[in-house]
Amino acid sequence: MKTIARQLLPANLKNSIRDTLTRFDSLLLSIFSKPIFMAHPRISNAIYRLFSSKFDREQQAVLAGRLAYRVNTGVGEKSSALLRRNTHRLEKGLSMQPRREVFAEEFIIETATCFVQCMAADKICEQELKWAEDVLSSYFGAVTHTANIAEAYRIFAQTSRCSDTSESGSAPSSIPYQHQQIEKSHIDTDSFTALCRQRRAVRWFSEQSVVDADIDRAIEIASLAPSACNRQPFEFFVANDRELAPSIAKYAGGTSGFVDNIPCTIVVVGDLSAYPAERDRHVIYIDGSLAAMQLMLALETMGLSSCPINWPDLDVPEQKMAKRLGLKPFERPIMLIAVGYAESDGMIPFSQKKRAGVLRKDI
């Protein structure tokens, strides 16, 4: 209906309606931002429910994600959010100084049960299963076996792999290790600063095609980014095609003027089914953004330029993107990234950055 109205109404009437709505919004803000109302969050919520639908899609996505988590008991199509979270919690316990003789009693049975379910499902990533198995084996060998832990070990030991160590022993163990064992890079601060200065938002690309193998390698590097409880609640939808990439990028709305020359578009999509509670609804944006930044830096080292494209929370573009990508109700786009080889004489904005003196606030 809004699209039809935009096409039929004259420009002066559309501007008049827009101005009226803006003034009404300003009036609401001036009234309901007063301390007497701000002290009562339920009033603010009621005002938004009456006059705005801006949070509707987020609420629906969060509810759909929570339901999917409960129905699937944290076990997804290729990965288990529950197993990943609890395995990471066990890792932190094993890394604690000093390590406690008994820990994780409140969730160890749940973890062992989930591991057995994932093994039986035969659809979870092999590396994920090996990591969980190694950490669980290390855990059971390190703690005192209380009644809960003994029961969890009984459940865990049901799997055939636990008794057959030849398979899991053929690869390096995926358990916590000392900091001194980290493989050190040869990048110093100046080199890294130079890489960050080199990475600019590029909007003008050459005709050279992007190699799929380079995208895959950059995604592998992006997966090394930190993630809350190592759940990694995101995926990268890749449109590496000269006709498809611009059609996807156009949904963002902020690509006017340069969208038709984008050779490859990546959509970073968050998965709210990784969480059983509303409190974690923003983690997809944090973790997805951390991975996206690492992805763009990785691309830069390969000679590929990129441009992060903002994805505002707007209903119509969300619906179009969800339909085009076949997203589930609990999957939400976080941002888009244009990728390609920069046109050598293409212009880029200077974009002055804030200095440490402006950004730092001492506590």
C-alpha positions as CSV (number, residue, x, y, z in Angstrom):
1,M,0.0,0.0,0.0
2,K,2.8,2.4,0.9
3,T,4.5,1.7,-2.4
4,I,1.3,2.4,-4.4
5,A,0.8,5.6,-2.4
6,R,4.3,6.8,-3.2
7,Q,3.7,6.3,-6.9
8,L,0.3,7.9,-7.1
9,L,0.5,10.9,-4.7
10,P,2.0,14.2,-6.0
11,A,5.4,15.2,-4.6
12,N,4.0,18.2,-2.6
13,L,1.4,16.1,-0.9
14,K,3.9,13.4,0.0
15,N,6.2,16.1,1.5
16,S,3.3,17.5,3.4
17,I,2.4,14.1,4.9
18,R,6.0,13.5,5.7
19,D,6.3,16.8,7.5
20,T,3.1,16.2,9.5
21,L,4.4,12.8,10.6
22,T,7.7,14.2,11.6
23,R,6.1,16.9,13.7
24,F,3.8,14.3,15.4
25,D,6.9,12.2,16.1
26,S,8.7,15.1,17.6
27,L,5.7,15.9,19.8
28,L,5.6,12.4,21.1
29,L,9.3,12.5,21.8
30,S,9.1,15.8,23.7
31,I,6.2,14.5,25.9
32,F,7.2,10.9,26.6
33,S,11.0,11.5,27.1
34,K,10.2,13.5,30.2
35,P,11.6,11.9,33.5
36,I,8.1,11.1,34.8
37,F,7.5,8.8,31.8
38,M,11.1,7.5,31.5
39,A,10.9,6.2,35.0
40,H,8.2,3.8,33.9
41,P,9.4,1.6,31.0
42,R,6.0,0.0,30.5
43,I,4.6,3.4,29.5
44,S,7.3,3.8,26.8
45,N,6.5,0.3,25.6
46,A,2.8,1.1,25.4
47,I,3.5,4.3,23.4
48,Y,5.5,2.4,20.9
49,R,2.8,-0.3,20.7
50,L,0.2,2.4,20.0
51,F,2.0,4.7,17.5
52,S,4.9,2.6,16.0
53,S,5.5,-0.9,14.6
54,K,9.2,-0.4,14.3
55,F,10.1,-3.2,16.8
56,D,7.5,-5.7,15.5
57,R,9.9,-7.7,13.2
58,E,12.5,-7.9,15.9
59,Q,10.0,-9.2,18.4
60,Q,8.6,-11.8,16.0
61,A,12.1,-12.9,15.1
62,V,13.1,-13.3,18.7
63,L,10.0,-15.4,19.4
64,A,10.6,-17.5,16.4
65,G,14.2,-18.1,17.4
66,R,13.3,-19.1,21.0
67,L,10.7,-21.5,19.7
68,A,13.1,-23.1,17.2
69,Y,15.7,-23.4,19.9
70,R,13.2,-25.2,22.2
71,V,11.8,-27.5,19.5
72,N,15.3,-28.5,18.3
73,T,16.8,-28.5,21.8
74,G,19.7,-26.3,20.5
75,V,20.6,-28.7,17.7
76,G,20.5,-27.0,14.3
77,E,21.0,-28.3,10.8
78,K,24.8,-28.4,10.8
79,S,25.7,-27.0,14.2
80,S,24.4,-27.1,17.8
81,A,24.2,-23.8,19.6
82,L,23.7,-25.6,22.9
83,L,26.7,-28.0,22.4
84,R,28.9,-25.1,21.3
85,R,28.0,-22.9,24.2
86,N,28.3,-25.6,26.9
87,T,31.6,-26.9,25.4
88,H,33.0,-23.4,25.6
89,R,31.8,-23.1,29.2
90,L,33.7,-26.3,30.0
91,E,36.8,-24.9,28.3
92,K,36.7,-21.9,30.5
93,G,36.4,-24.1,33.6
94,L,39.3,-26.2,32.5
95,S,41.3,-23.0,31.9
96,M,40.5,-21.5,35.4
97,Q,43.4,-20.7,37.7
98,P,43.3,-22.5,40.1
99,R,41.1,-25.1,38.5
100,R,38.3,-26.3,40.8
101,E,37.9,-30.1,41.5
102,V,34.2,-29.9,40.8
103,F,32.5,-27.5,38.3
104,A,29.8,-27.4,35.7
105,E,27.5,-29.7,37.7
106,E,24.5,-27.7,36.8
107,F,24.8,-28.3,33.0
108,I,27.1,-31.3,32.5
109,I,24.2,-33.8,32.1
110,E,22.6,-31.5,29.6
111,T,25.9,-31.2,27.7
112,A,26.5,-35.0,27.6
113,T,22.9,-35.6,26.5
114,C,23.2,-33.0,23.7
115,F,26.5,-34.5,22.5
116,V,24.9,-38.0,22.2
117,Q,21.9,-36.5,20.3
118,C,24.3,-34.7,17.9
119,M,26.2,-37.9,17.3
120,A,23.0,-39.8,16.6
121,A,21.7,-37.0,14.3
122,D,24.7,-37.5,12.0
123,K,24.4,-34.0,10.6
124,I,26.6,-31.9,12.8
125,C,30.0,-30.7,11.6
126,E,32.7,-33.3,12.3
127,Q,35.1,-30.7,13.6
128,E,32.5,-29.4,16.1
129,L,31.8,-32.9,17.3
130,K,35.6,-33.6,17.7
131,W,36.0,-30.4,19.7
132,A,33.2,-31.3,22.0
133,E,34.4,-34.8,22.4
134,D,37.9,-33.8,23.3
135,V,36.8,-31.2,25.8
136,L,34.3,-33.5,27.4
137,S,37.0,-36.3,27.7
138,S,39.4,-33.8,29.2
139,Y,36.7,-32.6,31.6
140,F,35.8,-36.0,32.9
141,G,39.5,-36.8,33.4
142,A,40.1,-33.6,35.4
143,V,37.1,-33.4,37.8
144,T,36.0,-35.3,40.8
145,H,33.0,-37.5,39.9
146,T,30.1,-36.5,41.9
147,A,26.7,-38.1,41.3
148,N,25.8,-35.6,38.6
149,I,29.1,-35.9,36.9
150,A,29.1,-39.7,37.1
151,E,25.7,-39.8,35.4
152,A,26.9,-37.4,32.7
153,Y,29.9,-39.6,32.1
154,R,27.7,-42.7,31.8
155,I,25.6,-40.9,29.1
156,F,28.8,-39.6,27.3
157,A,30.4,-43.1,27.4
158,Q,27.5,-44.6,25.4
159,T,28.9,-43.2,22.2
160,S,31.1,-45.6,20.2
161,R,33.7,-43.0,19.5
162,C,34.5,-42.6,23.2
163,S,35.8,-46.1,23.5
164,D,37.5,-46.0,20.2
165,T,40.3,-43.4,20.6
166,S,42.0,-44.2,17.3
167,E,39.8,-41.8,15.3
168,S,39.9,-38.9,17.7
169,G,43.6,-39.4,18.4
170,S,44.6,-39.1,14.8
171,A,44.2,-35.4,14.9
172,P,45.5,-32.7,17.3
173,S,43.5,-32.5,20.5
174,S,41.0,-29.6,20.6
175,I,41.4,-28.8,24.3
176,P,42.6,-25.6,26.1
177,Y,46.3,-24.9,25.8
178,Q,48.9,-22.5,27.3
179,H,49.3,-19.0,25.8
180,Q,52.9,-19.7,25.1
181,Q,51.8,-22.4,22.6
182,I,50.0,-19.9,20.4
183,E,51.4,-19.7,16.9
184,K,52.8,-16.2,16.7
185,S,52.2,-13.9,13.7
186,H,55.0,-11.7,12.2
187,I,52.7,-8.6,12.0
188,D,53.8,-5.7,14.1
189,T,51.6,-2.7,15.1
190,D,52.9,-0.5,12.2
191,S,52.1,-3.2,9.7
192,F,48.6,-3.8,11.1
193,T,48.0,0.0,11.2
194,A,49.0,0.1,7.5
195,L,46.5,-2.7,6.7
196,C,43.7,-0.8,8.5
197,R,44.6,2.4,6.6
198,Q,44.6,0.5,3.4
199,R,41.2,-0.9,3.9
200,R,38.8,1.7,2.8
201,A,35.1,1.5,1.7
202,V,35.5,1.0,-2.0
203,R,32.5,1.5,-4.3
204,W,34.0,1.4,-7.7
205,F,35.2,-2.0,-8.9
206,S,37.0,-3.3,-12.0
207,E,35.6,-5.9,-14.4
208,Q,37.8,-8.6,-12.9
209,S,35.8,-11.5,-11.4
210,V,36.1,-12.5,-7.8
211,V,37.4,-16.1,-7.3
212,D,35.1,-18.2,-5.1
213,A,38.1,-19.9,-3.4
214,D,39.2,-16.4,-2.1
215,I,35.8,-15.8,-0.6
216,D,35.9,-19.2,1.1
217,R,39.3,-18.5,2.5
218,A,38.3,-15.1,3.8
219,I,35.2,-16.7,5.5
220,E,37.5,-19.3,7.2
221,I,39.6,-16.4,8.5
222,A,36.5,-14.5,9.6
223,S,35.4,-17.6,11.6
224,L,38.4,-17.0,13.9
225,A,36.8,-13.8,15.2
226,P,35.6,-13.9,18.8
227,S,32.0,-14.9,19.5
228,A,29.9,-15.1,22.7
229,C,30.3,-18.6,24.0
230,N,31.7,-19.5,20.6
231,R,28.1,-20.0,19.2
232,Q,29.0,-18.1,16.0
233,P,25.3,-17.3,15.2
234,F,25.8,-16.1,11.7
235,E,26.2,-17.2,8.1
236,F,27.5,-15.5,4.9
237,F,25.1,-15.6,1.9
238,V,27.3,-15.0,-1.1
239,A,26.1,-13.7,-4.5
240,N,29.2,-13.9,-6.6
241,D,27.7,-13.0,-10.0
242,R,27.6,-9.8,-12.0
243,E,23.9,-9.8,-12.4
244,L,22.8,-11.3,-9.1
245,A,25.1,-9.3,-6.8
246,P,23.6,-5.8,-7.7
247,S,20.1,-7.1,-7.4
248,I,20.8,-8.2,-3.8
249,A,22.6,-5.0,-2.9
250,K,19.8,-2.9,-4.1
251,Y,17.6,-4.0,-1.2
252,A,19.8,-2.0,1.1
253,G,18.7,1.4,-0.3
254,G,22.1,3.1,0.4
255,T,23.7,1.8,-2.8
256,S,22.2,4.3,-5.3
257,G,24.7,5.3,-8.0
258,F,27.3,2.5,-7.6
259,V,25.2,-0.7,-7.1
260,D,25.3,-1.8,-10.7
261,N,29.1,-2.2,-10.8
262,I,29.3,-4.5,-7.7
263,P,30.6,-7.9,-8.8
264,C,30.0,-9.8,-5.5
265,T,27.6,-9.1,-2.6
266,I,27.8,-10.9,0.8
267,V,24.9,-10.8,3.2
268,V,25.8,-11.4,6.8
269,V,22.8,-13.1,8.4
270,G,22.3,-13.6,12.1
271,D,20.5,-16.7,13.6
272,L,18.3,-16.0,16.6
273,S,17.6,-19.7,17.1
274,A,20.9,-19.9,18.8
275,Y,19.4,-18.5,22.0
276,P,16.7,-19.6,24.4
277,A,16.2,-16.2,26.0
278,E,15.4,-12.6,24.8
279,R,18.4,-11.2,26.7
280,D,20.8,-12.4,24.0
281,R,18.8,-11.0,21.0
282,H,21.5,-8.4,20.2
283,V,24.4,-10.9,20.2
284,I,23.9,-11.7,16.5
285,Y,24.8,-8.1,15.6
286,I,27.9,-8.1,17.8
287,D,29.2,-11.4,16.7
288,G,28.3,-10.9,13.1
289,S,30.0,-7.5,13.0
290,L,33.2,-8.9,14.6
291,A,33.3,-11.6,11.9
292,A,32.5,-9.1,9.1
293,M,35.4,-6.8,10.1
294,Q,37.8,-9.7,10.1
295,L,36.4,-10.9,6.7
296,M,37.0,-7.4,5.2
297,L,40.6,-7.3,6.5
298,A,41.2,-10.8,5.2
299,L,39.9,-9.8,1.7
300,E,42.2,-6.8,1.7
301,T,45.3,-9.0,2.2
302,M,44.2,-10.9,-1.0
303,G,44.0,-7.7,-3.1
304,L,40.2,-7.6,-2.8
305,S,38.4,-4.4,-1.7
306,S,35.1,-4.2,0.1
307,C,32.4,-1.8,1.2
308,P,30.2,-2.5,4.2
309,I,26.6,-1.6,3.4
310,N,24.3,-0.5,6.2
311,W,21.1,-2.5,6.7
312,P,18.5,-0.3,8.5
313,D,15.6,-2.2,10.2
314,L,12.9,-1.4,7.6
315,D,10.0,-3.7,7.1
316,V,9.7,-3.8,3.3
317,P,13.4,-4.5,2.5
318,E,13.5,-7.1,5.3
319,Q,10.6,-8.9,3.7
320,K,12.2,-8.8,0.2
321,M,15.5,-10.0,1.5
322,A,14.0,-12.8,3.5
323,K,12.1,-14.0,0.5
324,R,15.0,-13.7,-1.9
325,L,17.4,-15.6,0.4
326,G,14.8,-18.0,1.8
327,L,15.5,-16.9,5.3
328,K,13.6,-18.5,8.3
329,P,11.6,-16.2,10.6
330,F,14.4,-16.2,13.1
331,E,17.1,-15.2,10.6
332,R,17.9,-11.5,10.2
333,P,20.3,-9.7,7.9
334,I,23.0,-7.8,9.8
335,M,24.8,-6.0,7.0
336,L,25.8,-6.4,3.4
337,I,29.3,-6.3,2.0
338,A,30.2,-5.4,-1.5
339,V,33.4,-7.2,-2.7
340,G,35.6,-6.8,-5.8
341,Y,38.9,-5.6,-7.2
342,A,39.1,-1.8,-6.9
343,E,39.1,0.4,-10.0
344,S,42.5,2.0,-9.8
345,D,41.3,5.5,-10.5
346,G,38.0,5.1,-8.6
347,M,37.4,7.8,-5.9
348,I,37.0,7.0,-2.2
349,P,35.9,9.4,0.6
350,F,38.6,10.7,3.0
351,S,36.4,10.0,6.0
352,Q,38.2,11.6,8.9
353,K,38.3,9.4,11.9
354,K,37.9,10.4,15.6
355,R,41.1,10.4,17.6
356,A,41.8,8.6,20.8
357,G,41.4,11.8,22.8
358,V,37.8,12.0,21.6
359,L,36.9,8.3,21.8
360,R,38.5,7.5,25.2
361,K,36.7,8.2,28.4
362,D,38.6,7.3,31.6
363,I,36.5,5.8,34.4
